Amino acid sequence: MLIAWIAMLVILLICAGVGLFVAFPHRGERLPAAPWLGEAMARAADAVPTLDPEDDERDAETADRLTSRGTAQR
């Protein structure tokens, strides 16, 4: 029973951390009560490898094909 309580506490702490990250550092704002925690979260987010949003040429080509098909059928 104690293990279940500890597991639930850990889960709730993780959920609170994710909620705080989404509410503040993810949007570029600082945590009002604990700025050190926001800075640590921002550093951790910068350290994680992510994909840069780039325009995909295939998306533009697909849109052109769909547009030309739609006008040709009408």
N, CA, C and O atoms as a Tripos MOL2 file, in Angstrom:
@<TRIPOS>MOLECULE
protein
  296   295    74     0     0
PROTEIN
NO_CHARGES

@<TRIPOS>ATOM
      1 N           0.8210   -1.1940    0.0000 N.3       1 MET1
      2 CA          0.0000    0.0000    0.0000 C.3       1 MET1
      3 C           0.8670    1.2600    0.0000 C.2       1 MET1
      4 O           0.5370    2.2570   -0.6420 O.2       1 MET1
      5 N           1.9720    1.1940    0.7260 N.am      2 LEU2
      6 CA          2.8750    2.3400    0.7710 C.3       2 LEU2
      7 C           3.4790    2.6040   -0.6050 C.2       2 LEU2
      8 O           3.6540    3.7570   -1.0000 O.2       2 LEU2
      9 N           3.7920    1.5500   -1.3210 N.am      3 ILE3
     10 CA          4.3660    1.7040   -2.6640 C.3       3 ILE3
     11 C           3.3680    2.3870   -3.5900 C.2       3 ILE3
     12 O           3.7570    3.2050   -4.4230 O.2       3 ILE3
     13 N           2.0960    2.0610   -3.4560 N.am      4 ALA4
     14 CA          1.0710    2.6980   -4.2880 C.3       4 ALA4
     15 C           0.9860    4.1910   -3.9910 C.2       4 ALA4
     16 O           0.8530    4.9970   -4.9120 O.2       4 ALA4
     17 N           1.0610    4.5660   -2.7200 N.am      5 TRP5
     18 CA          1.0220    5.9860   -2.3570 C.3       5 TRP5
     19 C           2.2530    6.7260   -2.8910 C.2       5 TRP5
     20 O           2.1380    7.8440   -3.3940 O.2       5 TRP5
     21 N           3.3990    6.1170   -2.7850 N.am      6 ILE6
     22 CA          4.6280    6.7440   -3.2880 C.3       6 ILE6
     23 C           4.5650    6.8790   -4.8050 C.2       6 ILE6
     24 O           4.9360    7.9170   -5.3530 O.2       6 ILE6
     25 N           4.1040    5.8460   -5.4780 N.am      7 ALA7
     26 CA          3.9740    5.9100   -6.9370 C.3       7 ALA7
     27 C           3.0030    7.0100   -7.3410 C.2       7 ALA7
     28 O           3.2640    7.7510   -8.2890 O.2       7 ALA7
     29 N           1.8800    7.1230   -6.6270 N.am      8 MET8
     30 CA          0.9040    8.1690   -6.9420 C.3       8 MET8
     31 C           1.4940    9.5560   -6.7060 C.2       8 MET8
     32 O           1.2480   10.4730   -7.4890 O.2       8 MET8
     33 N           2.2610    9.7160   -5.6480 N.am      9 LEU9
     34 CA          2.9030   10.9950   -5.3680 C.3       9 LEU9
     35 C           3.8920   11.3610   -6.4690 C.2       9 LEU9
     36 O           3.9380   12.5120   -6.9020 O.2       9 LEU9
     37 N           4.6770   10.3980   -6.9220 N.am     10 VAL10
     38 CA          5.6300   10.6450   -8.0130 C.3      10 VAL10
     39 C           4.8870   11.0340   -9.2870 C.2      10 VAL10
     40 O           5.2980   11.9570   -9.9900 O.2      10 VAL10
     41 N           3.8030   10.3370   -9.5850 N.am     11 ILE11
     42 CA          3.0090   10.6500  -10.7820 C.3      11 ILE11
     43 C           2.4460   12.0600  -10.6990 C.2      11 ILE11
     44 O           2.4850   12.8000  -11.6820 O.2      11 ILE11
     45 N           1.9230   12.4420   -9.5360 N.am     12 LEU12
     46 CA          1.3720   13.7890   -9.3700 C.3      12 LEU12
     47 C           2.4530   14.8610   -9.4850 C.2      12 LEU12
     48 O           2.2000   15.9310  -10.0380 O.2      12 LEU12
     49 N           3.6460   14.5910   -8.9750 N.am     13 LEU13
     50 CA          4.7440   15.5520   -9.1100 C.3      13 LEU13
     51 C           5.1590   15.7260  -10.5690 C.2      13 LEU13
     52 O           5.4350   16.8410  -11.0110 O.2      13 LEU13
     53 N           5.2030   14.6370  -11.3040 N.am     14 ILE14
     54 CA          5.5320   14.7240  -12.7310 C.3      14 ILE14
     55 C           4.4570   15.5160  -13.4680 C.2      14 ILE14
     56 O           4.7720   16.3540  -14.3120 O.2      14 ILE14
     57 N           3.1970   15.2540  -13.1540 N.am     15 CYS15
     58 CA          2.0990   15.9930  -13.7950 C.3      15 CYS15
     59 C           2.1740   17.4800  -13.4780 C.2      15 CYS15
     60 O           1.9500   18.3150  -14.3540 O.2      15 CYS15
     61 N           2.4860   17.8120  -12.2380 N.am     16 ALA16
     62 CA          2.6180   19.2200  -11.8580 C.3      16 ALA16
     63 C           3.7740   19.8720  -12.6130 C.2      16 ALA16
     64 O           3.6550   21.0140  -13.0590 O.2      16 ALA16
     65 N           4.8830   19.1600  -12.7580 N.am     17 GLY17
     66 CA          6.0170   19.7000  -13.5080 C.3      17 GLY17
     67 C           5.6810   19.9450  -14.9650 C.2      17 GLY17
     68 O           6.0570   20.9750  -15.5260 O.2      17 GLY17
     69 N           4.9770   19.0100  -15.5830 N.am     18 VAL18
     70 CA          4.5700   19.1870  -16.9850 C.3      18 VAL18
     71 C           3.6050   20.3570  -17.1040 C.2      18 VAL18
     72 O           3.7160   21.1640  -18.0270 O.2      18 VAL18
     73 N           2.6600   20.4530  -16.1770 N.am     19 GLY19
     74 CA          1.7050   21.5670  -16.2000 C.3      19 GLY19
     75 C           2.3950   22.9090  -16.0490 C.2      19 GLY19
     76 O           2.0650   23.8600  -16.7570 O.2      19 GLY19
     77 N           3.3440   22.9960  -15.1400 N.am     20 LEU20
     78 CA          4.0940   24.2440  -14.9710 C.3      20 LEU20
     79 C           4.9120   24.5720  -16.2090 C.2      20 LEU20
     80 O           4.9930   25.7330  -16.6080 O.2      20 LEU20
     81 N           5.5170   23.5620  -16.8220 N.am     21 PHE21
     82 CA          6.3200   23.8130  -18.0190 C.3      21 PHE21
     83 C           5.4590   24.3310  -19.1590 C.2      21 PHE21
     84 O           5.8500   25.2610  -19.8640 O.2      21 PHE21
     85 N           4.2900   23.7350  -19.3410 N.am     22 VAL22
     86 CA          3.4070   24.1570  -20.4300 C.3      22 VAL22
     87 C           2.8550   25.5500  -20.1560 C.2      22 VAL22
     88 O           2.6780   26.3400  -21.0840 O.2      22 VAL22
     89 N           2.5840   25.8560  -18.9000 N.am     23 ALA23
     90 CA          1.9840   27.1400  -18.5550 C.3      23 ALA23
     91 C           2.9740   28.2990  -18.6310 C.2      23 ALA23
     92 O           2.5710   29.4200  -18.9410 O.2      23 ALA23
     93 N           4.2430   28.0640  -18.3590 N.am     24 PHE24
     94 CA          5.1710   29.1880  -18.2800 C.3      24 PHE24
     95 C           6.3700   29.0930  -19.2270 C.2      24 PHE24
     96 O           6.3620   29.7750  -20.2510 O.2      24 PHE24
     97 N           7.4110   28.2810  -18.9430 N.am     25 PRO25
     98 CA          8.6250   28.3280  -19.7740 C.3      25 PRO25
     99 C           8.4010   27.9740  -21.2380 C.2      25 PRO25
    100 O           9.0870   28.5120  -22.1070 O.2      25 PRO25
    101 N           7.4630   27.0890  -21.5300 N.am     26 HIS26
    102 CA          7.2020   26.7120  -22.9190 C.3      26 HIS26
    103 C           6.7360   27.9170  -23.7290 C.2      26 HIS26
    104 O           6.9960   27.9920  -24.9300 O.2      26 HIS26
    105 N           6.0470   28.8670  -23.0830 N.am     27 ARG27
    106 CA          5.5640   30.0700  -23.7630 C.3      27 ARG27
    107 C           6.5420   31.2240  -23.6410 C.2      27 ARG27
    108 O           6.2580   32.3230  -24.1180 O.2      27 ARG27
    109 N           7.6930   30.9980  -23.0080 N.am     28 GLY28
    110 CA          8.7050   32.0430  -22.8880 C.3      28 GLY28
    111 C           8.5150   32.9350  -21.6780 C.2      28 GLY28
    112 O           9.1370   33.9950  -21.6060 O.2      28 GLY28
    113 N           7.6880   32.5550  -20.7320 N.am     29 GLU29
    114 CA          7.4650   33.3500  -19.5280 C.3      29 GLU29
    115 C           8.1830   32.7060  -18.3500 C.2      29 GLU29
    116 O           8.5490   31.5310  -18.3910 O.2      29 GLU29
    117 N           8.3780   33.5050  -17.2910 N.am     30 ARG30
    118 CA          9.0480   32.9940  -16.0980 C.3      30 ARG30
    119 C           8.0200   32.5400  -15.0730 C.2      30 ARG30
    120 O           6.9140   33.0750  -14.9970 O.2      30 ARG30
    121 N           8.4060   31.5470  -14.2900 N.am     31 LEU31
    122 CA          7.5590   31.1180  -13.1750 C.3      31 LEU31
    123 C           7.5820   32.2090  -12.1060 C.2      31 LEU31
    124 O           8.6650   32.5940  -11.6630 O.2      31 LEU31
    125 N           6.4400   32.7140  -11.6810 N.am     32 PRO32
    126 CA          6.4420   33.8180  -10.7240 C.3      32 PRO32
    127 C           6.9710   33.4290   -9.3360 C.2      32 PRO32
    128 O           7.6450   34.2380   -8.6980 O.2      32 PRO32
    129 N           6.6910   32.2370   -8.8630 N.am     33 ALA33
    130 CA          7.0760   31.8600   -7.5000 C.3      33 ALA33
    131 C           8.4880   31.2790   -7.4220 C.2      33 ALA33
    132 O           9.1530   31.4160   -6.3950 O.2      33 ALA33
    133 N           8.9460   30.6420   -8.4770 N.am     34 ALA34
    134 CA         10.2560   29.9800   -8.4520 C.3      34 ALA34
    135 C          10.9700   30.1930   -9.7810 C.2      34 ALA34
    136 O          10.9580   29.3100  -10.6380 O.2      34 ALA34
    137 N          11.5980   31.3650   -9.9620 N.am     35 PRO35
    138 CA         12.2780   31.6160  -11.2370 C.3      35 PRO35
    139 C          13.4120   30.6310  -11.5110 C.2      35 PRO35
    140 O          13.7040   30.3410  -12.6720 O.2      35 PRO35
    141 N          14.0480   30.1180  -10.4800 N.am     36 TRP36
    142 CA         15.1290   29.1460  -10.6680 C.3      36 TRP36
    143 C          14.6080   27.8630  -11.2960 C.2      36 TRP36
    144 O          15.3090   27.2240  -12.0810 O.2      36 TRP36
    145 N          13.3860   27.4870  -10.9550 N.am     37 LEU37
    146 CA         12.8020   26.2790  -11.5320 C.3      37 LEU37
    147 C          12.4890   26.4900  -13.0130 C.2      37 LEU37
    148 O          12.6970   25.5950  -13.8320 O.2      37 LEU37
    149 N          11.9860   27.6830  -13.3500 N.am     38 GLY38
    150 CA         11.7160   27.9950  -14.7510 C.3      38 GLY38
    151 C          12.9820   28.0020  -15.5880 C.2      38 GLY38
    152 O          12.9890   27.5210  -16.7220 O.2      38 GLY38
    153 N          14.0580   28.5500  -15.0270 N.am     39 GLU39
    154 CA         15.3310   28.5620  -15.7480 C.3      39 GLU39
    155 C          15.8570   27.1400  -15.9480 C.2      39 GLU39
    156 O          16.3880   26.8130  -17.0090 O.2      39 GLU39
    157 N          15.7070   26.3020  -14.9260 N.am     40 ALA40
    158 CA         16.1550   24.9070  -15.0480 C.3      40 ALA40
    159 C          15.3400   24.1750  -16.1050 C.2      40 ALA40
    160 O          15.8890   23.3910  -16.8790 O.2      40 ALA40
    161 N          14.0360   24.4250  -16.1430 N.am     41 MET41
    162 CA         13.1860   23.7890  -17.1580 C.3      41 MET41
    163 C          13.5480   24.2740  -18.5560 C.2      41 MET41
    164 O          13.5660   23.4850  -19.5010 O.2      41 MET41
    165 N          13.8350   25.5670  -18.6950 N.am     42 ALA42
    166 CA         14.2060   26.1060  -20.0010 C.3      42 ALA42
    167 C          15.5320   25.5100  -20.4710 C.2      42 ALA42
    168 O          15.6820   25.1800  -21.6470 O.2      42 ALA42
    169 N          16.4960   25.3700  -19.5540 N.am     43 ARG43
    170 CA         17.7770   24.7510  -19.9210 C.3      43 ARG43
    171 C          17.5790   23.3030  -20.3380 C.2      43 ARG43
    172 O          18.1920   22.8380  -21.2990 O.2      43 ARG43
    173 N          16.7270   22.5940  -19.6210 N.am     44 ALA44
    174 CA         16.4660   21.1940  -19.9660 C.3      44 ALA44
    175 C          15.7890   21.0940  -21.3280 C.2      44 ALA44
    176 O          16.1050   20.2000  -22.1130 O.2      44 ALA44
    177 N          14.8660   22.0000  -21.6120 N.am     45 ALA45
    178 CA         14.1810   21.9800  -22.9090 C.3      45 ALA45
    179 C          15.1410   22.3150  -24.0410 C.2      45 ALA45
    180 O          15.0240   21.7630  -25.1360 O.2      45 ALA45
    181 N          16.0910   23.2140  -23.7900 N.am     46 ASP46
    182 CA         17.0710   23.5610  -24.8190 C.3      46 ASP46
    183 C          18.0580   22.4210  -25.0590 C.2      46 ASP46
    184 O          18.5950   22.2870  -26.1580 O.2      46 ASP46
    185 N          18.2990   21.6040  -24.0430 N.am     47 ALA47
    186 CA         19.2570   20.5090  -24.1730 C.3      47 ALA47
    187 C          18.6880   19.3220  -24.9400 C.2      47 ALA47
    188 O          19.4440   18.5170  -25.4850 O.2      47 ALA47
    189 N          17.3750   19.2090  -24.9850 N.am     48 VAL48
    190 CA         16.7420   18.0720  -25.6630 C.3      48 VAL48
    191 C          16.7430   18.3230  -27.1690 C.2      48 VAL48
    192 O          16.3400   19.4000  -27.6080 O.2      48 VAL48
    193 N          17.1880   17.3540  -27.9670 N.am     49 PRO49
    194 CA         17.1710   17.5600  -29.4220 C.3      49 PRO49
    195 C          15.7390   17.5910  -29.9540 C.2      49 PRO49
    196 O          14.9110   16.7510  -29.6010 O.2      49 PRO49
    197 N          15.4680   18.5620  -30.7960 N.am     50 THR50
    198 CA         14.1430   18.6910  -31.4050 C.3      50 THR50
    199 C          14.2900   18.9000  -32.9040 C.2      50 THR50
    200 O          15.3730   19.2250  -33.3910 O.2      50 THR50
    201 N          13.2210   18.7160  -33.6160 N.am     51 LEU51
    202 CA         13.2050   18.9820  -35.0480 C.3      51 LEU51
    203 C          12.8330   20.4330  -35.2820 C.2      51 LEU51
    204 O          11.9030   20.9490  -34.6630 O.2      51 LEU51
    205 N          13.5520   21.0860  -36.1680 N.am     52 ASP52
    206 CA         13.2180   22.4560  -36.5150 C.3      52 ASP52
    207 C          12.0610   22.4500  -37.4980 C.2      52 ASP52
    208 O          12.0520   21.6610  -38.4430 O.2      52 ASP52
    209 N          11.0880   23.3220  -37.2850 N.am     53 PRO53
    210 CA          9.9920   23.3780  -38.2550 C.3      53 PRO53
    211 C          10.4890   23.9970  -39.5630 C.2      53 PRO53
    212 O          10.9090   25.1530  -39.5950 O.2      53 PRO53
    213 N          10.4360   23.2330  -40.6080 N.am     54 GLU54
    214 CA         10.8780   23.7020  -41.9190 C.3      54 GLU54
    215 C           9.7530   23.5040  -42.9110 C.2      54 GLU54
    216 O           8.9230   22.6060  -42.7660 O.2      54 GLU54
    217 N           9.7380   24.3420  -43.9010 N.am     55 ASP55
    218 CA          8.7520   24.1580  -44.9600 C.3      55 ASP55
    219 C           9.1480   22.9450  -45.7820 C.2      55 ASP55
    220 O          10.2860   22.8410  -46.2410 O.2      55 ASP55
    221 N           8.2470   22.0660  -45.9580 N.am     56 ASP56
    222 CA          8.5080   20.8570  -46.7230 C.3      56 ASP56
    223 C           8.0690   21.0990  -48.1590 C.2      56 ASP56
    224 O           6.9180   21.4550  -48.4110 O.2      56 ASP56
    225 N           8.9900   20.9040  -49.1000 N.am     57 GLU57
    226 CA          8.6570   21.1420  -50.5080 C.3      57 GLU57
    227 C           7.5600   20.2020  -50.9820 C.2      57 GLU57
    228 O           6.7610   20.5580  -51.8480 O.2      57 GLU57
    229 N           7.5230   19.0090  -50.4150 N.am     58 ARG58
    230 CA          6.4880   18.0640  -50.8250 C.3      58 ARG58
    231 C           5.0980   18.5770  -50.4800 C.2      58 ARG58
    232 O           4.1450   18.3160  -51.2150 O.2      58 ARG58
    233 N           4.9660   19.3010  -49.3760 N.am     59 ASP59
    234 CA          3.6650   19.8480  -49.0100 C.3      59 ASP59
    235 C           3.1960   20.8610  -50.0480 C.2      59 ASP59
    236 O           2.0230   20.8740  -50.4200 O.2      59 ASP59
    237 N           4.1080   21.7050  -50.5150 N.am     60 ALA60
    238 CA          3.7430   22.6950  -51.5240 C.3      60 ALA60
    239 C           3.3880   22.0140  -52.8400 C.2      60 ALA60
    240 O           2.4330   22.4070  -53.5110 O.2      60 ALA60
    241 N           4.1610   20.9910  -53.2060 N.am     61 GLU61
    242 CA          3.8640   20.2650  -54.4490 C.3      61 GLU61
    243 C           2.5160   19.5620  -54.3620 C.2      61 GLU61
    244 O           1.7460   19.5750  -55.3220 O.2      61 GLU61
    245 N           2.2310   18.9600  -53.2360 N.am     62 THR62
    246 CA          0.9450   18.2800  -53.0540 C.3      62 THR62
    247 C          -0.1970   19.2780  -53.1250 C.2      62 THR62
    248 O          -1.2230   19.0020  -53.7470 O.2      62 THR62
    249 N          -0.0340   20.4210  -52.5030 N.am     63 ALA63
    250 CA         -1.0810   21.4460  -52.5450 C.3      63 ALA63
    251 C          -1.2990   21.9270  -53.9750 C.2      63 ALA63
    252 O          -2.4380   22.1470  -54.3880 O.2      63 ALA63
    253 N          -0.2120   22.0930  -54.7380 N.am     64 ASP64
    254 CA         -0.3490   22.5160  -56.1350 C.3      64 ASP64
    255 C          -1.0880   21.4660  -56.9530 C.2      64 ASP64
    256 O          -1.9590   21.7990  -57.7560 O.2      64 ASP64
    257 N          -0.7400   20.2000  -56.7480 N.am     65 ARG65
    258 CA         -1.4170   19.1330  -57.4980 C.3      65 ARG65
    259 C          -2.8930   19.0610  -57.1490 C.2      65 ARG65
    260 O          -3.7380   18.9140  -58.0330 O.2      65 ARG65
    261 N          -3.2030   19.1610  -55.8840 N.am     66 LEU66
    262 CA         -4.6030   19.0940  -55.4720 C.3      66 LEU66
    263 C          -5.3880   20.2880  -55.9980 C.2      66 LEU66
    264 O          -6.5460   20.1490  -56.3930 O.2      66 LEU66
    265 N          -4.7630   21.4530  -56.0040 N.am     67 THR67
    266 CA         -5.4370   22.6520  -56.5020 C.3      67 THR67
    267 C          -5.6600   22.5520  -58.0020 C.2      67 THR67
    268 O          -6.7320   22.9050  -58.4930 O.2      67 THR67
    269 N          -4.6570   22.0740  -58.7380 N.am     68 SER68
    270 CA         -4.8120   21.9760  -60.1910 C.3      68 SER68
    271 C          -5.8250   20.8960  -60.5550 C.2      68 SER68
    272 O          -6.5530   21.0460  -61.5360 O.2      68 SER68
    273 N          -5.8870   19.8200  -59.7900 N.am     69 ARG69
    274 CA         -6.8920   18.7880  -60.0460 C.3      69 ARG69
    275 C          -8.2880   19.3050  -59.7680 C.2      69 ARG69
    276 O          -9.2280   19.0410  -60.5190 O.2      69 ARG69
    277 N          -8.4080   20.0430  -58.6850 N.am     70 GLY70
    278 CA         -9.7230   20.5650  -58.3200 C.3      70 GLY70
    279 C         -10.2580   21.5350  -59.3540 C.2      70 GLY70
    280 O         -11.4590   21.5480  -59.6210 O.2      70 GLY70
    281 N          -9.3840   22.3540  -59.9470 N.am     71 THR71
    282 CA         -9.8480   23.3130  -60.9510 C.3      71 THR71
    283 C         -10.0640   22.6330  -62.2950 C.2      71 THR71
    284 O         -10.9170   23.0620  -63.0720 O.2      71 THR71
    285 N          -9.2950   21.5630  -62.5840 N.am     72 ALA72
    286 CA         -9.4530   20.8770  -63.8680 C.3      72 ALA72
    287 C         -10.7530   20.0800  -63.9120 C.2      72 ALA72
    288 O         -11.3500   19.9320  -64.9790 O.2      72 ALA72
    289 N         -11.1910   19.5740  -62.7870 N.am     73 GLN73
    290 CA        -12.4060   18.7720  -62.7640 C.3      73 GLN73
    291 C         -13.6590   19.6240  -62.8460 C.2      73 GLN73
    292 O         -14.7090   19.1210  -63.2460 O.2      73 GLN73
    293 N         -13.5860   20.8670  -62.4910 N.am     74 ARG74
    294 CA        -14.7800   21.7240  -62.4800 C.3      74 ARG74
    295 C         -15.1190   22.2360  -63.8140 C.2      74 ARG74
    296 O         -16.0960   22.9700  -63.9640 O.2      74 ARG74
@<TRIPOS>BOND
     1     1     2 1
     2     2     3 1
     3     3     4 2
     4     3     5 am
     5     5     6 1
     6     6     7 1
     7     7     8 2
     8     7     9 am
     9     9    10 1
    10    10    11 1
    11    11    12 2
    12    11    13 am
    13    13    14 1
    14    14    15 1
    15    15    16 2
    16    15    17 am
    17    17    18 1
    18    18    19 1
    19    19    20 2
    20    19    21 am
    21    21    22 1
    22    22    23 1
    23    23    24 2
    24    23    25 am
    25    25    26 1
    26    26    27 1
    27    27    28 2
    28    27    29 am
    29    29    30 1
    30    30    31 1
    31    31    32 2
    32    31    33 am
    33    33    34 1
    34    34    35 1
    35    35    36 2
    36    35    37 am
    37    37    38 1
    38    38    39 1
    39    39    40 2
    40    39    41 am
    41    41    42 1
    42    42    43 1
    43    43    44 2
    44    43    45 am
    45    45    46 1
    46    46    47 1
    47    47    48 2
    48    47    49 am
    49    49    50 1
    50    50    51 1
    51    51    52 2
    52    51    53 am
    53    53    54 1
    54    54    55 1
    55    55    56 2
    56    55    57 am
    57    57    58 1
    58    58    59 1
    59    59    60 2
    60    59    61 am
    61    61    62 1
    62    62    63 1
    63    63    64 2
    64    63    65 am
    65    65    66 1
    66    66    67 1
    67    67    68 2
    68    67    69 am
    69    69    70 1
    70    70    71 1
    71    71    72 2
    72    71    73 am
    73    73    74 1
    74    74    75 1
    75    75    76 2
    76    75    77 am
    77    77    78 1
    78    78    79 1
    79    79    80 2
    80    79    81 am
    81    81    82 1
    82    82    83 1
    83    83    84 2
    84    83    85 am
    85    85    86 1
    86    86    87 1
    87    87    88 2
    88    87    89 am
    89    89    90 1
    90    90    91 1
    91    91    92 2
    92    91    93 am
    93    93    94 1
    94    94    95 1
    95    95    96 2
    96    95    97 am
    97    97    98 1
    98    98    99 1
    99    99   100 2
   100    99   101 am
   101   101   102 1
   102   102   103 1
   103   103   104 2
   104   103   105 am
   105   105   106 1
   106   106   107 1
   107   107   108 2
   108   107   109 am
   109   109   110 1
   110   110   111 1
   111   111   112 2
   112   111   113 am
   113   113   114 1
   114   114   115 1
   115   115   116 2
   116   115   117 am
   117   117   118 1
   118   118   119 1
   119   119   120 2
   120   119   121 am
   121   121   122 1
   122   122   123 1
   123   123   124 2
   124   123   125 am
   125   125   126 1
   126   126   127 1
   127   127   128 2
   128   127   129 am
   129   129   130 1
   130   130   131 1
   131   131   132 2
   132   131   133 am
   133   133   134 1
   134   134   135 1
   135   135   136 2
   136   135   137 am
   137   137   138 1
   138   138   139 1
   139   139   140 2
   140   139   141 am
   141   141   142 1
   142   142   143 1
   143   143   144 2
   144   143   145 am
   145   145   146 1
   146   146   147 1
   147   147   148 2
   148   147   149 am
   149   149   150 1
   150   150   151 1
   151   151   152 2
   152   151   153 am
   153   153   154 1
   154   154   155 1
   155   155   156 2
   156   155   157 am
   157   157   158 1
   158   158   159 1
   159   159   160 2
   160   159   161 am
   161   161   162 1
   162   162   163 1
   163   163   164 2
   164   163   165 am
   165   165   166 1
   166   166   167 1
   167   167   168 2
   168   167   169 am
   169   169   170 1
   170   170   171 1
   171   171   172 2
   172   171   173 am
   173   173   174 1
   174   174   175 1
   175   175   176 2
   176   175   177 am
   177   177   178 1
   178   178   179 1
   179   179   180 2
   180   179   181 am
   181   181   182 1
   182   182   183 1
   183   183   184 2
   184   183   185 am
   185   185   186 1
   186   186   187 1
   187   187   188 2
   188   187   189 am
   189   189   190 1
   190   190   191 1
   191   191   192 2
   192   191   193 am
   193   193   194 1
   194   194   195 1
   195   195   196 2
   196   195   197 am
   197   197   198 1
   198   198   199 1
   199   199   200 2
   200   199   201 am
   201   201   202 1
   202   202   203 1
   203   203   204 2
   204   203   205 am
   205   205   206 1
   206   206   207 1
   207   207   208 2
   208   207   209 am
   209   209   210 1
   210   210   211 1
   211   211   212 2
   212   211   213 am
   213   213   214 1
   214   214   215 1
   215   215   216 2
   216   215   217 am
   217   217   218 1
   218   218   219 1
   219   219   220 2
   220   219   221 am
   221   221   222 1
   222   222   223 1
   223   223   224 2
   224   223   225 am
   225   225   226 1
   226   226   227 1
   227   227   228 2
   228   227   229 am
   229   229   230 1
   230   230   231 1
   231   231   232 2
   232   231   233 am
   233   233   234 1
   234   234   235 1
   235   235   236 2
   236   235   237 am
   237   237   238 1
   238   238   239 1
   239   239   240 2
   240   239   241 am
   241   241   242 1
   242   242   243 1
   243   243   244 2
   244   243   245 am
   245   245   246 1
   246   246   247 1
   247   247   248 2
   248   247   249 am
   249   249   250 1
   250   250   251 1
   251   251   252 2
   252   251   253 am
   253   253   254 1
   254   254   255 1
   255   255   256 2
   256   255   257 am
   257   257   258 1
   258   258   259 1
   259   259   260 2
   260   259   261 am
   261   261   262 1
   262   262   263 1
   263   263   264 2
   264   263   265 am
   265   265   266 1
   266   266   267 1
   267   267   268 2
   268   267   269 am
   269   269   270 1
   270   270   271 1
   271   271   272 2
   272   271   273 am
   273   273   274 1
   274   274   275 1
   275   275   276 2
   276   275   277 am
   277   277   278 1
   278   278   279 1
   279   279   280 2
   280   279   281 am
   281   281   282 1
   282   282   283 1
   283   283   284 2
   284   283   285 am
   285   285   286 1
   286   286   287 1
   287   287   288 2
   288   287   289 am
   289   289   290 1
   290   290   291 1
   291   291   292 2
   292   291   293 am
   293   293   294 1
   294   294   295 1
   295   295   296 2
@<TRIPOS>SUBSTRUCTURE
     1 MET1         2 RESIDUE 1 A MET
     2 LEU2         6 RESIDUE 1 A LEU
     3 ILE3        10 RESIDUE 1 A ILE
     4 ALA4        14 RESIDUE 1 A ALA
     5 TRP5        18 RESIDUE 1 A TRP
     6 ILE6        22 RESIDUE 1 A ILE
     7 ALA7        26 RESIDUE 1 A ALA
     8 MET8        30 RESIDUE 1 A MET
     9 LEU9        34 RESIDUE 1 A LEU
    10 VAL10       38 RESIDUE 1 A VAL
    11 ILE11       42 RESIDUE 1 A ILE
    12 LEU12       46 RESIDUE 1 A LEU
    13 LEU13       50 RESIDUE 1 A LEU
    14 ILE14       54 RESIDUE 1 A ILE
    15 CYS15       58 RESIDUE 1 A CYS
    16 ALA16       62 RESIDUE 1 A ALA
    17 GLY17       66 RESIDUE 1 A GLY
    18 VAL18       70 RESIDUE 1 A VAL
    19 GLY19       74 RESIDUE 1 A GLY
    20 LEU20       78 RESIDUE 1 A LEU
    21 PHE21       82 RESIDUE 1 A PHE
    22 VAL22       86 RESIDUE 1 A VAL
    23 ALA23       90 RESIDUE 1 A ALA
    24 PHE24       94 RESIDUE 1 A PHE
    25 PRO25       98 RESIDUE 1 A PRO
    26 HIS26      102 RESIDUE 1 A HIS
    27 ARG27      106 RESIDUE 1 A ARG
    28 GLY28      110 RESIDUE 1 A GLY
    29 GLU29      114 RESIDUE 1 A GLU
    30 ARG30      118 RESIDUE 1 A ARG
    31 LEU31      122 RESIDUE 1 A LEU
    32 PRO32      126 RESIDUE 1 A PRO
    33 ALA33      130 RESIDUE 1 A ALA
    34 ALA34      134 RESIDUE 1 A ALA
    35 PRO35      138 RESIDUE 1 A PRO
    36 TRP36      142 RESIDUE 1 A TRP
    37 LEU37      146 RESIDUE 1 A LEU
    38 GLY38      150 RESIDUE 1 A GLY
    39 GLU39      154 RESIDUE 1 A GLU
    40 ALA40      158 RESIDUE 1 A ALA
    41 MET41      162 RESIDUE 1 A MET
    42 ALA42      166 RESIDUE 1 A ALA
    43 ARG43      170 RESIDUE 1 A ARG
    44 ALA44      174 RESIDUE 1 A ALA
    45 ALA45      178 RESIDUE 1 A ALA
    46 ASP46      182 RESIDUE 1 A ASP
    47 ALA47      186 RESIDUE 1 A ALA
    48 VAL48      190 RESIDUE 1 A VAL
    49 PRO49      194 RESIDUE 1 A PRO
    50 THR50      198 RESIDUE 1 A THR
    51 LEU51      202 RESIDUE 1 A LEU
    52 ASP52      206 RESIDUE 1 A ASP
    53 PRO53      210 RESIDUE 1 A PRO
    54 GLU54      214 RESIDUE 1 A GLU
    55 ASP55      218 RESIDUE 1 A ASP
    56 ASP56      222 RESIDUE 1 A ASP
    57 GLU57      226 RESIDUE 1 A GLU
    58 ARG58      230 RESIDUE 1 A ARG
    59 ASP59      234 RESIDUE 1 A ASP
    60 ALA60      238 RESIDUE 1 A ALA
    61 GLU61      242 RESIDUE 1 A GLU
    62 THR62      246 RESIDUE 1 A THR
    63 ALA63      250 RESIDUE 1 A ALA
    64 ASP64      254 RESIDUE 1 A ASP
    65 ARG65      258 RESIDUE 1 A ARG
    66 LEU66      262 RESIDUE 1 A LEU
    67 THR67      266 RESIDUE 1 A THR
    68 SER68      270 RESIDUE 1 A SER
    69 ARG69      274 RESIDUE 1 A ARG
    70 GLY70      278 RESIDUE 1 A GLY
    71 THR71      282 RESIDUE 1 A THR
    72 ALA72      286 RESIDUE 1 A ALA
    73 GLN73      290 RESIDUE 1 A GLN
    74 ARG74      294 RESIDUE 1 A ARG
